[in-house]
Each structure stands twice: as C-alpha cells, then as structure tokens.
Amino acid sequence: MSRDLEAAQSFVDRAKAINAKMEADRSRMIAGLNQAVVVILSIALVGVLTIISIAPTEQKLKAAALINQEQLTWQK
C-alpha cells in the first residue's frame, strides 16, 4: 500500500511540476504580447504625431502653390 501512495505522490508531484512550467511559459507569453502591444501603440502614436506636425506645413505649401498659380495667371 505504501508503494501505491508513493506512486500516487510521485504522479501528483510531476503534475505540479508540469503545471508550474506551463504557468511560467504562459506568464512569459503574456509579457511578450504585452511588449508587442506597447511597441505597436508607440509606433502608431509616433505616426499620428508626425501626421499632425506635417499638416500645417502641407497647408502652407498648398497656400503658397495657390498664390504662385494665381501670380502666373495674372502675368499672362
């Protein structure tokens, strides 16, 4: 009977070890996904800020082009 209890305890110990390893792997995977999400959001934020900073310059260039076009029209 003692041998059966030892075998059962050995089985339980192996199961606990497997569960602990799986939990550690799961935690690492979640941490990796978290880092990936942070990187993606950071890149998106930089892109949005770049677009926002370019918009006024683009408007100035369009206004200057329109003025130049009008000046060329008047010169004819």
Secondary structure as the mmCIF struct_conf table of DSSP 4:
data_model
#
loop_
_struct_conf.conf_type_id
_struct_conf.id
_struct_conf.beg_label_comp_id
_struct_conf.beg_label_asym_id
_struct_conf.beg_label_seq_id
_struct_conf.end_label_comp_id
_struct_conf.end_label_asym_id
_struct_conf.end_label_seq_id
HELX_RH_AL_P HELX_RH_AL_P1 SER A 2 GLN A 75
#
